[in-house]
């Protein structure tokens, strides 16, 4: 429905009403956003300006949601390293001549590996989206990122704020 209505830039309320879905407002908004990406790009100066403003707003919201999530994790593991702290450590190690440093920075690197739902977890990556299994826009890039984390940093966990499709992330060492 979102793809069929994309030329009209539908509001989530309309798609919810038309389909009778039980999906939440934020999930339907994410689906609509994906459908709108199928539209031709407006390369007029006004179109470019609107697109840039929307990208900045979206990035700011994602940063705020990620920060709030990591603050909650800090309540559980006060010694965890935020992404910015990891970057500082990597930079210092490189400046000290250590060139075999792992240069990966998940949103939270736990101070020790913990068991979560019966699985080992050393890092957590937060995504302020819904995890679509076949999303041509982000799934492949995210899965590549998760594979690097799992192979270099030990097992870890991905948290999608809006939920995810079953079997979205089928990567050894990632849940």
Secondary structure, 3 states (H helix, E strand, C coil): CHHHHHHHCCCHHHHHHHHCCCCCHHHHHHHHHHHHCCCCCCCCHHHHHHHHHHHHHHHHHHHHHHHHHHHHHHHHCCCCEEHHHHHHHHHHHHHCCCCCCCCCCCCEEEEEEEEECCEEEEEEEEECCCECCCCCCCHHHHHHHHHHHHHHHCCEEEEECCCECCCCCCCCCEC
